[in-house]
Amino acid sequence: MASFNCKLSLIFLIIVSMAFFHQTMADAYYSTPTISPTTFKAMPWKQAFATFYGDETASETMGGACGYGNLFNSGYGTATAALSTVLFGNGYSCGQCFQIMCVKSKFCYTGFTTITATNLCPPNWSQDSNHGGWCNPPRQHFDMSKPAFMKIAQWKAGIVPVSYRRVPCVKKGGIKFALQGNGYWLLVYVMNVAGGGDVASIWVKGSKTGWMSMSHNWGASYQAFATLSGQTLSFKLTSYTSHETIIVNNVAPSNWRVGMTYQANVNFH
């Protein structure tokens, strides 16, 4: 009887092991694209001030400290703002989305506008924080593109008090990866990020390597000192705000080139 029970136990273990092996192989092949412990939601309203820079064309807002380049090509358009040092957070706020509305000013329009953080408004230590040095720490300040500012207030106001809050970023399509660098150094600009809009950390994996952690360069750019040319590239990202992690498999083909942008078919929530 003991021998019979042992045989049954052995058969059971074999069946369980085969099922586990099959599921493990399936998981490896059909890798789950996201692990979502927290989906980002709108935050409470806070108080700040807003100014604008540039003209109606928003040409002076192109580029910026986040490294998004031409904001029309990268999908952000004119609905953008530069953040004061406190809000910018050494670049970890790049890509975050805010609703902003003018308050307590005769120049206010009703309603709010939604912008994406694409630039840094640097301190101006030669000016008093309440008279010209609007972006000096510890002030929370938005230096908006002129088209964005004109949606909440008359431009002749110059500066207005505002209420603002972080909101989820709604984007079309998947995350975009703009590649720079050379055969021994990969620099990646991460754009079109939904959900929290931001990135805390990123890893890269070539078709001949394991996962490698990339260091934060500046703004929305991350770098890896590795030889990755001629390899298909995958990325793993974690949101700075929601801590959600997403895996983007094989987003850049083996013949990827510097100066090109590649778009994934997945995004944050």
Salt bridges, closest charged atoms under 4 A:
GLU56 OE2 - LYS146 NZ 3.21
ASP198 OD2 - ARG166 NH2 3.77
GLU244 OE2 - HIS269 ND1 2.73
